[in-house]
Amino acid sequence: MGGGLVRSLGGWAQVVSLRRRRIKAAHDDRILGSGEFVEGLLLEADRRERETLRFRGKVQDLGSLARRIGKREGVGEWELRSGVRRGKVSRVRRLFCQVAVGWLGYPGAEVARFLGVTTSAVVRAAHSESHPEMEKYL
């Protein structure tokens, strides 16, 4: 059925009543909810889009990102790409996935090919609990 103003308010009678009283209500045909809810959702979507686009201009290649993160965390790029499952290497690989996929917008499949792991492993790592100092790598 979709959302929109008519359905959110419960019918045309409520829409006409608001218009007669010159009350404006935010609406979007894709969203079912009150005007406040719609405004909040659209503001959040806009904020996320700006955040994503801000990082798009600065995207670096995966090799440079791996070297930068590895150097700071004390793990070589070759270890990161080797499939080693030691605690520290796994933690740094997870951080790499979070930055590359979650912040820089790389596709999981591309990161997986770079690391030599499965796409599923990359996506799980990217969506796991974030590293507390992740933003220093952006």
C-alpha positions in Angstrom: 0.0 0.0 0.0 2.9 2.4 0.7 3.0 5.3 3.1 2.4 8.9 2.4 0.4 11.7 4.1 -3.1 10.3 3.5 -2.4 6.9 5.0 -0.3 8.3 7.8 -3.0 10.7 8.9 -5.8 8.2 8.5 -7.5 9.4 5.3 -8.4 12.4 3.2 -10.6 14.0 5.8 -7.6 14.6 8.1 -5.5 15.9 5.2 -8.2 18.4 4.2 -8.7 19.5 7.8 -5.0 20.2 8.2 -4.9 22.2 4.9 -7.9 24.3 6.0 -6.1 25.2 9.2 -3.0 25.9 7.1 -1.0 23.3 9.0 1.8 21.8 7.1 2.9 18.2 7.7 6.1 16.7 6.3 5.4 13.7 4.2 7.0 11.3 1.7 5.1 8.6 -0.2 7.8 6.1 0.7 7.4 6.5 4.5 4.5 5.7 6.8 4.6 7.8 9.9 3.9 11.2 11.5 5.4 14.4 10.1 8.0 14.5 12.9 9.0 10.9 12.1 9.3 11.6 8.4 11.4 14.8 9.0 13.7 12.9 11.4 14.1 10.0 9.0 14.9 12.3 6.0 17.3 14.4 8.1 19.1 11.2 9.2 19.3 9.9 5.6 20.6 13.3 4.4 23.3 13.3 7.2 24.4 9.8 6.3 24.6 10.7 2.6 26.7 13.8 3.3 29.0 11.7 5.5 29.4 9.0 2.8 30.0 11.6 0.1 32.6 13.4 2.3 34.7 10.3 2.4 34.2 9.4 -1.2 36.5 12.3 -2.3 39.3 11.0 -0.1 39.1 7.3 -1.0 42.5 5.7 -1.1 43.5 2.4 -2.7 43.2 -0.7 -0.5 47.0 -1.3 -0.5 47.7 2.2 0.9 45.0 1.8 3.5 46.4 -1.7 4.5 49.9 -0.3 4.9 48.7 2.7 6.9 46.6 0.6 9.3 49.2 -2.1 9.5 52.0 0.3 10.3 50.0 2.0 13.1 48.9 -1.3 14.6 52.1 -3.2 14.2 51.0 -5.7 11.5 52.6 -6.1 8.1 50.4 -5.9 5.0 51.5 -9.5 4.1 50.2 -10.7 7.5 46.9 -8.9 6.9 46.5 -10.6 3.5 47.9 -14.0 4.6 44.8 -15.4 6.3 46.6 -15.7 9.7 44.1 -16.0 12.5 46.2 -14.8 15.4 44.4 -12.4 17.7 46.2 -9.2 16.8 46.1 -9.9 13.0 42.4 -10.8 13.1 41.7 -7.6 15.1 43.6 -5.5 12.6 41.9 -7.3 9.6 38.5 -6.5 11.2 39.5 -2.9 11.6 40.6 -2.8 8.0 37.2 -4.2 6.8 35.3 -1.7 9.0 37.2 1.3 7.5 37.2 0.0 3.9 33.6 -1.2 3.7 31.8 0.7 6.5 33.4 4.2 6.0 35.0 4.3 2.6 32.3 2.4 0.8 34.3 -0.3 -0.8 32.3 -3.3 -1.9 32.8 -6.3 0.4 33.7 -8.5 -2.6 36.5 -6.2 -3.6 37.9 -6.1 -0.1 37.6 -9.9 0.1 39.6 -10.4 -3.1 42.3 -8.0 -1.7 42.6 -9.9 1.6 42.2 -13.4 0.2 39.1 -14.2 2.3 35.5 -14.7 1.7 33.0 -11.9 1.1 31.0 -13.2 4.0 34.0 -12.8 6.3 34.6 -9.3 5.2 30.9 -8.2 5.6 30.7 -9.8 9.1 33.9 -8.1 10.1 32.8 -4.7 8.7 29.5 -4.9 10.7 31.0 -6.1 13.9 31.6 -3.9 17.0 33.6 -0.9 15.8 37.2 -0.2 16.8 37.2 2.7 19.3 39.8 4.7 17.3 38.6 3.8 13.8 38.2 7.4 12.7 41.9 8.1 12.8 42.3 6.0 9.7 39.9 8.0 7.6 
